[in-house]
Amino acid sequence: MSTLHRPLWALAALALLPSACAHQTPTPSSQPKDIDWDVQEFYRPPSPLPSQTPGYVIEHEPLEGPAALEEGINERVLYVSNSGGPGEPPIAVSGIIALPKTPPIDGGWPVVTWAHGTLGIADQCAPSRDVLGASAHWFNQAPHRLLNQFLKKGWAVVMTDYEGLGTPGRHPYMLGKSQAYGVLDIVRAAHALHGAKLSKKFAITGHSQGGQGALFAAAQAPHRLKVEEGLELKGVIAYAPASAMLPLFYAATAIPNKTPDSAFMPLFLTGAVAGNPTDVVLGNILQADTLALYNRDIDTRCRIELSQEDSWGGLVPLGHVLKLVPATAGLNVQLAAMDPSTLTLEVPVRLVQGAQDTRVSPVQTWRVKGELEGKGARVDYFGCPVADHFGVLGDDIPGSLDWLEQQFTGAPGGTVMSSCQRLLTEPPDQTP
């Protein structure tokens, strides 16, 4: 079993012991940069922001290159949304709108809104800014095969970058409402630009961080969308959705050796601070060297770079992350609130989980299924026996296409040739 999946009580106990390791936090070598140091011109909204409703399009332009989906006609878009933090002020969020190359079907193209997985906090990590050679390029390309299949089916695809990823402000990682608003409001933006070609029916899909974000978006849809808009959410697919943030964060602080997975700790903290900056004060939680490392790297490095030896990947977490008596009450509330198992969902849910996933445990996702069903949700859990964390995006293409077709048309499902199958009993934990 991977380190983050060892019994959480044991790892939490380790966190209370002094570390025997000589290695401390990597020494910060430079001062932190301004949060918005790398925001490009397109992504800078006018000031003041237009006094318009969420989904209003501030700017859009044709998009080509690696960020674009091959099977679609793409454009980069900047639209009005809301922050997920206190007061929920209006903000600008960026993303991509891709339309099928085939003529619209009767009633218009249904829309699939995509919530992307973990990329980092730095603006250059944003999907709509993807370029060859970028550190986040592989991760930004990972869902393209799936999304291109959606376009080939005659469904429009919209992809938010999320709050603060590419645009001004810091991205609040895993902050549920923040991600939900970005995912929903880009559907509105697509209708503002191409409403005559689009169906009012839409579905939400997402992977990892975006799997969690997709579930939050589905939960927020009845509250966020107005009846007069006529938008119909038909279902949500969450591939390997992130969950259990509270125990996993503390498990990560108790690891007695260096690991690339330490990069997820600062990401969790950005969302927690954004959710309640009054009660989540990093100076009262982190040791001084670790706080300096956070400030130095969080806005300049994508997740894969945070995992490197000269950043969080060179940190021995046990004894070097949290203060001896950290003020974590507010942090605990925010981490617990990020868990999608707390949600109430009114639309059909498809959870897709790889049995070989070492980042999101199948047992973890099965727990989410049970919690959602306990609140009245209709949930199908599909297990993919040979898929790892990213493998589910390819292995479940046949099943996802068939399932979404059912939701959009109401037609019964067909015969699906896929290794991913519906599970009725808890899957075994096969992580090494």
C-alpha positions in Angstrom: 0.0 0.0 0.0 1.3 3.5 -0.8 2.4 5.7 2.1 -0.6 8.0 1.9 -2.9 4.9 2.1 -1.4 3.4 5.3 -3.6 3.5 8.3 -4.3 7.1 9.0 -4.2 6.7 12.7 -0.7 5.4 12.5 0.5 8.2 10.4 -1.2 10.8 12.6 0.6 9.3 15.6 3.9 9.6 13.9 3.3 13.3 13.4 3.6 13.7 17.2 7.0 12.2 17.4 10.3 14.2 16.9 12.0 13.4 13.6 15.3 11.6 13.6 16.0 12.8 10.0 18.6 15.5 9.6 17.0 16.8 6.5 15.0 20.0 7.0 12.9 22.1 4.7 14.7 23.1 1.5 16.2 26.5 2.1 14.2 29.2 0.3 16.6 31.0 -2.1 14.5 33.9 -3.3 11.7 36.1 -2.2 8.1 35.2 -3.2 6.8 36.9 -6.3 3.6 38.8 -6.6 0.6 36.4 -7.0 -0.2 37.8 -10.4 3.3 38.1 -11.8 2.6 35.8 -14.8 -0.9 36.8 -15.7 -1.0 37.4 -19.5 -2.8 40.3 -21.2 -5.8 38.3 -22.4 -6.5 37.0 -18.9 -6.5 40.5 -17.3 -10.1 41.7 -17.1 -11.0 45.4 -17.2 -11.1 47.3 -14.0 -13.7 47.7 -12.7 -15.1 44.3 -13.8 -18.3 44.6 -16.0 -21.4 44.6 -13.8 -22.9 41.6 -15.5 -24.4 38.3 -14.4 -22.2 35.1 -14.2 -21.4 33.7 -17.7 -21.1 37.1 -19.3 -18.3 37.0 -21.9 -15.7 39.6 -21.3 -13.4 38.5 -24.1 -12.9 35.6 -26.5 -10.6 34.7 -29.3 -9.8 31.7 -31.6 -7.6 29.0 -30.0 -5.1 26.8 -31.8 -2.1 24.7 -30.7 -1.7 22.1 -28.0 -4.4 23.6 -25.7 -7.1 23.1 -28.4 -9.0 19.9 -29.0 -8.3 18.4 -32.4 -11.9 17.3 -33.1 -13.4 20.8 -32.3 -13.5 24.4 -33.3 -11.8 26.1 -30.3 -11.8 29.5 -28.6 -10.3 30.9 -25.5 -12.8 32.7 -23.3 -12.8 35.1 -20.4 -16.1 35.2 -18.5 -17.7 36.6 -15.3 -18.1 34.3 -12.4 -17.8 34.5 -8.6 -15.1 33.6 -6.1 -15.8 30.8 -3.8 -14.4 32.7 -0.8 -16.1 34.8 1.8 -18.6 37.3 0.2 -18.3 35.5 -3.2 -17.2 38.7 -5.1 -17.5 38.7 -8.9 -14.3 37.7 -10.7 -13.1 36.8 -14.2 -12.4 33.2 -15.1 -10.8 31.8 -18.2 -11.4 28.6 -20.1 -11.9 26.9 -23.5 -15.1 26.4 -25.6 -14.9 23.7 -28.3 -17.7 23.1 -30.8 -18.1 20.0 -32.9 -17.1 20.2 -36.6 -20.3 18.5 -37.6 -23.6 20.4 -38.1 -25.8 20.8 -35.0 -28.3 18.1 -34.4 -32.0 18.9 -33.9 -32.3 20.9 -30.7 -28.6 21.8 -30.8 -25.5 20.2 -29.5 -25.7 19.0 -25.9 -22.9 20.5 -23.7 -20.3 18.6 -21.6 -18.5 20.8 -19.1 -15.1 19.4 -18.0 -13.4 20.0 -14.7 -9.7 19.3 -14.9 -7.4 17.5 -12.5 -4.6 18.8 -10.4 -2.2 21.1 -12.2 -1.0 23.5 -9.5 -1.6 27.1 -8.5 0.7 29.0 -10.9 -1.0 30.8 -13.8 1.1 29.0 -16.4 -0.4 25.7 -15.4 -3.9 26.7 -16.8 -5.2 24.4 -19.5 -6.0 27.3 -21.9 -2.3 28.3 -21.7 -0.9 24.9 -22.5 2.1 24.8 -24.8 4.6 22.2 -25.8 7.4 21.8 -23.2 5.4 23.3 -20.3 5.7 21.3 -17.1 2.0 20.8 -16.9 1.7 19.8 -20.6 1.3 16.0 -20.1 -1.3 16.5 -17.5 -3.2 19.0 -19.6 -3.2 16.6 -22.5 -4.3 13.6 -20.5 -8.1 14.1 -20.9 -7.9 15.2 -24.6 -8.6 11.7 -26.0 -11.8 11.5 -23.9 -12.9 15.0 -24.7 -12.3 14.6 -28.4 -14.6 11.6 -28.3 -17.3 13.8 -26.8 -16.9 16.2 -29.8 -17.1 13.3 -32.3 -20.4 12.3 -30.7 -21.7 15.8 -31.5 -21.5 17.3 -28.0 -19.9 20.7 -27.4 -17.2 20.7 -24.8 -16.4 23.5 -22.4 -13.4 23.5 -20.0 -12.9 26.0 -17.2 -9.5 26.9 -16.0 -11.0 27.6 -12.5 -10.7 30.7 -10.3 -7.3 32.2 -10.2 -5.6 29.8 -12.6 -4.4 32.0 -15.5 -6.4 35.0 -14.2 -5.6 37.4 -11.3 -5.8 36.0 -7.8 -4.6 32.8 -6.3 -6.3 29.5 -7.3 -8.2 28.1 -4.3 -7.4 24.4 -4.7 -10.4 22.1 -3.9 -12.6 24.9 -2.7 -15.9 23.4 -3.7 -18.0 26.4 -4.5 -15.1 28.1 -6.4 -14.7 25.1 -8.7 -18.5 24.6 -9.1 -19.0 28.2 -10.2 -16.3 28.0 -12.8 -17.7 24.7 -14.2 -21.3 26.0 -14.4 -20.7 29.5 -15.5 -18.7 28.5 -18.6 -21.8 26.7 -19.8 -23.6 30.0 -19.6 -20.7 31.7 -21.5 -21.0 29.1 -24.2 -24.7 29.8 -24.6 -24.0 33.6 -24.6 -21.7 33.0 -27.7 -23.4 30.1 -29.4 -26.8 29.7 -27.9 -28.6 29.1 -31.2 -26.4 26.0 -31.8 -26.5 24.5 -28.3 -29.0 22.3 -26.5 -30.1 23.4 -23.1 -29.1 19.9 -21.9 -25.7 19.6 -20.3 -23.6 17.2 -18.3 -20.7 17.6 -15.9 -17.5 15.5 -16.0 -14.2 15.8 -14.2 -11.1 13.9 -13.0 -9.3 13.8 -9.7 -9.4 17.4 -8.4 -12.0 17.9 -11.2 -13.9 14.8 -10.1 -14.4 16.5 -6.8 -15.2 19.8 -8.5 -17.7 18.0 -10.8 -19.6 16.7 -7.9 -19.7 20.1 -6.2 -20.9 21.7 -9.4 -23.7 19.1 -9.7 -24.7 19.9 -6.1 -24.6 23.7 -6.7 -26.5 23.6 -10.0 -30.0 23.8 -8.5 -29.0 26.9 -6.5 -26.7 28.5 -9.1 -28.7 28.3 -12.3 -32.0 30.2 -12.7 -35.2 28.5 -13.9 -35.6 31.0 -16.6 -32.3 30.0 -18.2 -33.8 26.7 -19.0 -30.5 24.8 -18.6 -31.0 21.1 -17.8 -28.3 19.2 -15.9 -28.7 15.6 -16.9 -25.9 13.9 -15.0 -22.4 13.9 -13.6 -19.4 11.7 -14.2 -16.5 11.8 -11.6 -13.3 9.9 -12.5 -11.2 9.1 -9.5 -12.7 12.0 -7.5 -10.5 13.4 -4.7 -12.0 13.0 -1.2 -11.0 12.5 2.4 -8.9 15.7 2.4 -8.8 16.1 6.2 -7.2 12.7 7.1 -5.0 12.7 4.0 -3.5 16.1 4.8 -2.5 15.0 8.3 -1.3 11.7 6.9 0.9 13.6 4.5 2.4 15.7 7.4 3.4 12.4 9.2 5.5 10.8 6.4 9.0 10.2 7.6 10.8 10.4 4.3 10.9 12.6 1.2 8.1 12.0 -1.4 6.9 13.8 -4.5 3.4 13.6 -3.0 4.3 16.3 -0.4 3.4 18.8 -3.2 -0.2 18.3 -2.4 0.1 19.8 1.1 0.6 23.4 -0.1 -2.2 23.0 -2.6 -4.7 21.9 0.0 -3.6 25.0 2.1 -4.4 27.4 -0.7 -8.1 26.3 -0.8 -8.4 26.2 3.0 -7.0 29.8 3.3 -9.3 31.0 0.6 -12.3 29.4 2.3 -11.7 31.2 5.6 -8.7 33.6 5.6 -9.6 34.8 9.1 -9.3 31.5 10.8 -6.8 29.7 8.6 -3.6 31.6 9.1 -0.6 29.8 7.8 1.8 31.7 10.1 0.0 30.0 13.0 0.1 26.5 11.4 3.4 26.0 9.5 6.9 26.1 10.7 8.9 29.2 9.6 11.0 27.5 7.0 8.0 25.6 5.5 6.0 28.8 5.4 8.9 30.5 3.5 8.9 27.6 1.1 5.2 27.9 0.6 5.4 31.6 -0.2 8.4 31.1 -2.5 7.0 28.4 -4.7 3.2 28.2 -4.6 2.6 30.9 -7.3 5.5 30.0 -9.6 5.5 26.2 -9.9 3.1 23.8 -11.3 2.4 20.7 -9.2 5.0 18.5 -10.9 7.6 21.2 -10.1 6.5 21.4 -6.5 7.3 17.7 -6.3 10.9 18.2 -7.2 13.8 17.8 -4.8 14.5 21.6 -4.6 10.9 22.2 -3.5 8.3 20.3 -1.5 9.6 17.0 -2.9 12.8 17.5 -0.9 11.0 18.0 2.4 10.8 15.4 5.1 7.2 16.1 6.4 7.4 14.5 9.8 8.5 17.1 12.3 9.1 19.8 9.7 5.7 21.0 8.5 3.4 21.8 11.4 4.3 24.0 14.4 4.6 22.1 17.7 1.1 23.5 18.7 -0.5 24.5 15.4 -3.7 26.5 15.3 -5.6 24.1 13.0 -9.3 24.4 14.1 -10.2 26.5 11.1 -8.1 24.4 8.8 -9.8 21.3 9.9 -13.2 22.8 9.1 -12.2 23.8 5.6 -10.5 20.5 4.7 -13.6 18.6 5.9 -15.8 20.8 3.8 -13.9 19.9 0.7 -15.0 16.3 0.8 -17.6 15.5 -1.9 -19.2 12.8 0.3 -20.9 15.6 2.2 -23.0 16.7 -0.8 -26.6 16.2 -1.8 -27.1 15.4 -5.5 -30.3 15.3 -7.4 -29.0 14.0 -10.8 -27.6 10.6 -11.8 -24.0 10.1 -10.8 -21.4 7.8 -12.4 -18.2 7.2 -10.4 -15.3 5.7 -12.3 -12.3 4.3 -10.4 -9.2 2.5 -11.5 -8.3 -0.5 -9.3 -4.6 0.3 -9.8 -4.9 3.9 -8.7 -2.3 4.8 -6.1 -3.4 8.4 -5.8 -7.1 8.0 -5.1 -7.9 4.7 -3.4 -10.8 2.6 -4.7 -11.9 2.2 -1.1 -12.0 6.0 -0.8 -14.3 6.3 -3.8 -16.5 3.5 -2.6 -17.0 5.4 0.6 -18.0 8.5 -1.4 -20.6 6.3 -3.2 -22.1 5.1 0.1 -22.2 8.6 1.6 -23.9 10.1 -1.5 -26.4 7.3 -1.6 -27.2 7.8 2.0 -28.3 11.4 1.1 -30.6 10.1 -1.7 -28.3 10.2 -4.7 -28.5 7.7 -7.5 -24.9 6.4 -7.9 -23.3 3.9 -10.2 -19.8 2.8 -9.4 -17.7 1.5 -12.3 -14.4 -0.2 -11.5 -11.7 -0.4 -14.1 -9.5 -3.4 -13.1 -6.3 -2.5 -15.0 -6.5 1.3 -14.9 -4.4 3.6 -12.8 -5.2 7.2 -11.9 -5.0 8.5 -15.4 -5.9 5.2 -17.1 -9.6 5.6 -16.3 -9.8 8.4 -18.8 -9.2 6.0 -21.6 -10.5 2.7 -20.3 -14.0 4.1 -19.6 -14.5 5.9 -22.9 -17.0 3.4 -24.2 -19.0 3.3 -21.0 -18.9 7.1 -20.6 -20.2 7.7 -24.1 -23.0 5.2 -23.6 -24.0 6.6 -20.2 -24.0 10.2 -21.4 -26.0 9.3 -24.4 -28.6 7.7 -22.1 -28.8 10.9 -20.0 -29.1 13.2 -23.0 -31.6 11.1 -25.0 -33.4 9.0 -22.4 -32.8 5.9 -24.6 -31.8 2.6 -23.0 -28.1 1.9 -22.9 -26.5 -0.4 -25.5 -23.9 -3.2 -25.3 -20.6 -1.7 -24.1 -17.3 -3.4 -24.7 -15.2 -2.2 -21.8 -13.0 -3.5 -19.0 -14.8 -1.0 -16.7 -17.8 -2.7 -15.1 -20.5 -1.7 -12.6 -19.5 -3.0 -9.1 -22.1 -3.8 -6.5 -19.7 -4.7 -3.7 -16.8 -2.9 -2.2 -13.6 -3.3 -4.4 -10.5 -4.7 -2.8 -7.7 -2.2 -2.1 -5.1 -3.2 -4.6 -2.7 -0.3 -4.2 0.9 -1.5 -3.5 
